[in-house]
Amino acid sequence: WLAVLPVVALVAVMVLAMRSLRRMDELERRMHTEAMAFAFLGSILLVSTYGFLALADLLTFPVFWLLPAMVGCWVIGLLLAIARYR
């Protein structure tokens, strides 16, 4: 049951993020939604690339890099949205 404990923490983070999103005004909500879409699509690109390289035995390392990569994609998407709506 200890192995599942981090998942509980991630669910709590998800609930807090959804509450935060509900409190935002329309423009902030749109910017963060665009940033999340960018992060989702960027993550799919990264995971697919990693999968194909691992399948060809060209690249093998732990998938612990995925969370920082997703956050990085979200930050980039948010910066692009902020620049777009200024």
C-alpha positions as CSV (number, residue, x, y, z in Angstrom):
1,W,0.0,0.0,0.0
2,L,3.0,2.3,0.4
3,A,3.6,2.1,-3.4
4,V,0.2,3.7,-4.0
5,L,0.8,6.6,-1.5
6,P,2.3,8.9,-4.1
7,V,-0.8,8.4,-6.3
8,V,-2.9,9.8,-3.4
9,A,-0.7,12.9,-3.3
10,L,-1.1,13.3,-7.1
11,V,-4.9,13.0,-6.8
12,A,-4.8,15.8,-4.2
13,V,-2.7,18.0,-6.6
14,M,-5.2,17.3,-9.3
15,V,-8.2,18.3,-7.1
16,L,-6.3,21.5,-6.1
17,A,-5.6,22.3,-9.7
18,M,-9.2,21.9,-10.7
19,R,-10.4,24.1,-7.8
20,S,-7.9,26.7,-8.9
21,L,-9.1,26.5,-12.5
22,R,-12.7,27.1,-11.4
23,R,-11.7,30.2,-9.5
24,M,-10.0,31.8,-12.5
25,D,-11.7,34.4,-14.7
26,E,-12.4,33.6,-18.4
27,L,-9.1,34.9,-19.8
28,E,-6.9,33.1,-17.2
29,R,-8.9,29.9,-17.7
30,R,-8.4,30.1,-21.5
31,M,-4.7,30.7,-21.1
32,H,-4.2,27.8,-18.7
33,T,-6.4,25.5,-20.8
34,E,-4.2,26.3,-23.9
35,A,-1.1,25.7,-21.8
36,M,-2.5,22.3,-20.6
37,A,-3.4,21.3,-24.2
38,F,0.2,22.3,-25.3
39,A,1.6,20.2,-22.4
40,F,-0.6,17.2,-23.3
41,L,0.4,17.3,-26.9
42,G,4.0,17.9,-26.1
43,S,4.0,15.0,-23.7
44,I,2.5,12.7,-26.3
45,L,5.3,13.7,-28.7
46,L,8.0,13.1,-26.1
47,V,6.5,9.7,-25.0
48,S,6.0,8.5,-28.6
49,T,9.6,9.5,-29.5
50,Y,10.9,7.8,-26.4
51,G,8.9,4.7,-27.2
52,F,10.1,4.5,-30.8
53,L,13.8,5.0,-29.7
54,A,13.5,2.4,-26.9
55,L,11.9,0.0,-29.4
56,A,14.9,0.3,-31.6
57,D,17.2,-0.1,-28.6
58,L,18.7,3.4,-29.2
59,L,17.6,4.9,-25.9
60,T,16.9,3.5,-22.6
61,F,16.6,5.5,-19.4
62,P,14.0,5.7,-16.7
63,V,10.7,7.4,-17.4
64,F,11.0,9.7,-14.3
65,W,11.9,12.5,-16.7
66,L,8.3,12.6,-17.9
67,L,6.8,14.7,-15.1
68,P,9.4,17.5,-15.4
69,A,9.0,17.4,-19.1
70,M,5.2,17.8,-18.8
71,V,5.6,20.7,-16.4
72,G,8.2,22.3,-18.8
73,C,5.7,21.9,-21.7
74,W,3.0,23.5,-19.6
75,V,5.2,26.4,-18.7
76,I,6.2,27.0,-22.3
77,G,2.5,26.8,-23.3
78,L,1.6,29.2,-20.6
79,L,4.3,31.7,-21.7
80,L,3.1,31.4,-25.3
81,A,-0.5,32.0,-24.2
82,I,0.5,35.0,-22.0
83,A,2.4,36.5,-25.0
84,R,-0.6,35.9,-27.3
85,Y,-3.1,37.7,-25.1
86,R,-1.0,40.7,-24.1
